[in-house]
């Protein structure tokens, strides 16, 4: 049964009180790279200590569940990607519901996923990937931060689209999935842009973008569509509070995040090749509702979920 609560009447929290803990439901080296850039300014904006807590497990489901059950006072938040929020529930049972167990604070980023290859794979284009997979079915392996996330579902959908067999190598988080590329244990990985940019050129290459147009940060990298394969999906990250968190607290947190993202935009662009993609609480809720349908369709397309 998913966690569902009614909203309390608590007032906005004051400066200097209890610290805020932001749970990232993955090991270090993934989306927490974004949050680490935000933390100093967020602490200043809230007038409170703000701590990052990595709580991996279940491809993001463990930490997400923990926050869903936390006290709804704004002091325990979730910084999560699309995986545990909208993709994982399509293929695996979870004990929370993104629309009933959480109060969206804001969307922080939104970028297409990109296709990375191991530097030792000898693959330089998507057509070469497809040709190699057709020549030796099951030889190519794609890593992922764990089963049921977008990197898994997206690559399964790609393999099904082009009619090839590839092996799935689940790992414990984005850093481990990229390490599998660097060490030659895996050949491919679909990863969100900021993490990919942070690690590209260190035994990995980016050879395609899962989007309708090229990215300003990667002007020389063609889209999958340009290379003849009609598939796209986006990665995003959002800050979520437990359901029932007072509206005034959610608003205060959302406005603080907006100010932080405006102040660190140039740093995110320089370090991770991306711009902030802020949406307020209500807009994030509407965005997530749309993403749920996209996740359902991609999961069906991947063969990992049955049509309904």
C-alpha positions in Angstrom: 0.0 0.0 0.0 1.4 3.4 -0.9 2.0 6.1 1.6 -0.7 8.8 1.6 -1.3 11.6 4.1 -3.3 14.8 4.4 -1.7 18.2 4.7 -0.9 19.6 8.1 -1.3 23.2 9.2 2.3 23.8 10.4 3.7 27.3 9.6 6.8 27.9 7.5 10.0 26.9 9.3 12.3 29.5 10.8 16.0 30.1 10.3 18.4 28.4 12.6 16.2 25.5 13.6 16.5 21.8 12.9 18.7 21.0 9.9 17.3 19.8 6.6 18.3 16.4 5.3 18.0 15.8 1.6 18.0 12.1 0.7 19.5 11.0 -2.6 18.4 7.4 -3.1 21.5 6.4 -5.0 25.2 5.9 -4.1 27.6 8.9 -4.5 28.7 9.9 -8.0 25.4 10.2 -9.7 22.7 12.9 -9.4 24.2 14.0 -6.0 26.8 15.8 -8.1 24.1 18.3 -9.0 22.9 18.6 -5.4 26.4 19.2 -4.1 26.7 22.3 -6.2 23.4 23.5 -4.8 23.9 22.9 -1.1 25.9 25.9 0.1 23.6 28.4 -1.5 20.5 26.5 -0.4 21.7 26.5 3.2 22.3 30.2 3.1 18.9 30.8 1.5 17.0 28.8 4.2 19.2 29.9 7.1 19.6 26.3 8.1 22.1 23.5 7.9 21.4 21.4 4.9 22.8 17.9 4.7 23.0 15.4 1.8 22.3 11.8 2.7 23.0 9.0 0.2 20.5 6.2 0.8 21.0 3.7 -2.0 19.0 0.5 -2.6 16.3 -0.9 -4.9 17.4 1.4 -7.8 16.2 4.4 -5.8 13.2 2.8 -4.2 14.6 2.4 -0.7 15.5 6.1 -0.1 12.3 7.2 -1.8 10.2 5.1 0.5 12.1 6.4 3.5 11.2 10.0 2.6 7.6 9.1 1.8 7.3 7.9 5.4 9.2 10.7 7.0 7.7 13.4 9.2 6.0 16.0 6.9 7.7 19.1 8.3 10.1 20.1 5.5 13.1 18.8 7.3 13.4 15.5 5.3 13.4 15.9 1.5 14.0 13.6 -1.5 16.2 14.6 -4.4 15.4 12.0 -7.0 15.6 11.3 -10.7 12.7 10.1 -12.9 13.7 6.4 -12.2 12.3 5.7 -8.7 9.5 8.2 -9.1 7.9 7.2 -12.4 9.8 4.4 -14.1 10.5 1.9 -11.3 6.8 1.6 -10.5 6.1 0.5 -14.1 8.1 -2.7 -13.7 8.6 -3.4 -10.0 6.4 -3.1 -6.9 7.1 -0.1 -4.7 5.4 1.0 -1.5 4.9 4.6 -2.5 3.0 6.5 -5.2 4.6 9.6 -6.7 1.3 11.5 -6.9 0.0 10.6 -3.4 3.1 10.0 -1.2 5.0 13.2 -2.1 4.5 16.9 -2.4 6.6 18.2 -5.3 8.8 21.1 -4.2 10.4 21.9 -7.6 11.9 20.4 -10.7 15.6 21.2 -10.8 16.9 19.8 -14.1 15.6 18.2 -17.3 17.8 17.0 -20.1 17.7 14.2 -22.7 19.6 11.1 -21.9 22.7 10.4 -24.0 24.3 7.1 -25.3 27.7 6.5 -23.9 30.1 3.8 -25.1 33.2 2.3 -23.6 36.5 3.7 -25.0 37.7 0.1 -25.5 34.6 -1.0 -27.4 35.7 0.4 -30.8 32.2 1.7 -31.4 31.8 5.2 -32.9 28.2 5.5 -34.0 24.8 4.0 -33.3 24.9 2.2 -36.6 28.1 0.4 -35.5 26.4 -0.6 -32.3 23.5 -2.1 -34.1 25.7 -3.9 -36.6 27.9 -5.4 -33.9 24.8 -6.5 -32.0 23.3 -8.1 -35.1 26.6 -9.9 -35.9 27.0 -11.3 -32.4 23.7 -11.5 -30.6 24.1 -11.1 -26.8 27.8 -10.1 -27.0 27.2 -6.4 -26.3 26.3 -5.4 -22.8 24.8 -2.2 -21.5 25.2 -1.2 -17.9 22.7 0.6 -15.7 22.5 2.0 -12.2 20.1 -0.8 -11.4 17.0 -2.7 -12.8 13.9 -0.8 -13.4 15.4 2.7 -13.9 15.3 4.7 -17.1 18.8 3.6 -18.2 17.6 0.0 -18.1 14.1 0.5 -19.6 15.4 3.0 -22.3 18.1 0.6 -23.5 15.8 -2.4 -23.5 13.4 -0.3 -25.6 16.2 0.6 -28.0 17.3 -3.0 -28.4 13.7 -4.0 -29.1 13.2 -1.2 -31.6 16.2 -2.2 -33.7 15.6 -5.9 -33.2 18.9 -6.9 -31.4 19.8 -8.9 -28.3 22.0 -7.2 -25.8 22.9 -8.1 -22.2 21.8 -6.0 -19.2 24.5 -5.4 -16.6 22.9 -3.8 -13.5 25.2 -2.1 -11.1 24.8 -0.2 -7.8 24.4 3.4 -9.0 25.5 5.7 -11.9 29.1 5.8 -10.8 29.3 2.0 -10.9 27.6 1.9 -14.2 30.1 4.3 -15.7 33.0 2.4 -14.0 31.8 -0.7 -15.9 32.2 1.2 -19.1 35.7 2.4 -18.2 36.8 -1.1 -17.2 35.4 -2.7 -20.3 32.8 -4.8 -18.4 30.0 -3.1 -20.4 29.9 -1.5 -23.8 27.0 0.9 -23.6 25.1 3.1 -21.1 22.2 5.4 -21.4 22.8 8.1 -18.8 21.5 11.6 -18.1 23.5 14.4 -19.5 25.1 16.0 -16.3 26.5 12.7 -15.1 27.7 11.7 -18.6 29.4 15.1 -19.1 31.2 14.8 -15.7 32.7 11.4 -16.7 33.1 11.7 -20.5 36.6 11.4 -21.9 37.7 9.2 -19.1 37.5 5.9 -20.8 34.0 6.7 -22.3 32.6 8.5 -25.3 29.1 10.0 -26.0 27.9 8.9 -29.5 24.2 9.8 -29.5 21.5 11.9 -27.9 18.0 10.5 -27.1 16.3 13.7 -28.3 14.7 15.4 -31.3 17.5 17.9 -31.7 21.2 18.3 -30.8 22.3 19.7 -27.5 24.2 23.0 -27.2 26.6 21.2 -24.8 27.3 18.5 -27.4 26.9 20.2 -30.8 29.0 17.5 -32.6 27.0 14.6 -31.3 24.1 13.6 -33.5 20.7 12.5 -32.1 19.5 8.9 -32.4 16.9 10.2 -34.8 19.5 11.7 -37.1 21.2 8.3 -37.0 18.0 6.6 -38.1 16.5 5.4 -34.9 13.2 7.0 -33.6 13.6 6.9 -29.9 13.9 9.6 -27.3 13.5 10.0 -23.6 14.5 12.6 -21.0 16.1 12.5 -17.7 15.2 14.9 -14.9 15.6 15.5 -11.2 13.1 16.9 -8.7 13.1 17.9 -5.1 10.2 16.2 -3.2 8.8 16.5 0.3 6.6 13.9 2.1 2.9 14.3 1.4 1.2 16.4 3.9 4.0 18.9 4.2 2.4 22.4 4.8 1.9 24.4 1.6 3.7 27.4 3.2 6.8 25.2 3.8 6.7 23.8 0.3 6.5 27.3 -1.1 9.4 28.5 1.0 11.6 25.6 -0.1 10.5 26.0 -3.8 11.4 29.7 -3.8 14.7 29.0 -2.1 15.6 26.5 -4.8 14.6 28.9 -7.5 17.0 31.5 -6.2 19.8 28.9 -5.8 19.4 27.7 -9.4 19.6 31.2 -10.7 22.8 31.8 -8.8 24.5 28.6 -9.8 23.4 28.4 -13.5 26.8 29.3 -14.9 28.5 26.7 -12.7 26.1 24.0 -13.8 26.7 25.0 -17.4 30.5 24.9 -17.0 30.7 21.7 -15.0 27.8 19.6 -16.4 26.8 21.1 -19.7 23.3 21.9 -18.6 21.0 24.8 -17.6 18.6 24.6 -14.6 15.1 23.7 -15.6 13.2 25.0 -12.6 9.4 24.4 -12.2 7.5 25.4 -9.2 5.5 22.9 -7.1 2.2 22.9 -9.1 4.0 22.9 -12.4 6.2 20.0 -11.2 3.1 18.0 -10.3 1.7 18.6 -13.8 5.0 17.7 -15.4 5.2 14.4 -13.4 1.7 13.5 -14.4 2.7 13.8 -18.0 5.9 11.8 -17.4 4.0 9.0 -15.8 2.3 8.3 -19.1 5.5 8.6 -21.1 7.2 6.1 -18.6 4.3 3.7 -19.1 4.6 3.8 -22.9 8.4 3.4 -22.8 8.2 0.5 -20.4 5.7 -1.3 -22.6 7.9 -0.5 -25.6 10.8 -2.1 -23.8 8.9 -5.3 -23.2 9.5 -5.0 -19.5 5.8 -4.1 -18.8 2.6 -5.4 -20.2 0.1 -3.1 -22.0 -2.8 -2.1 -19.9 
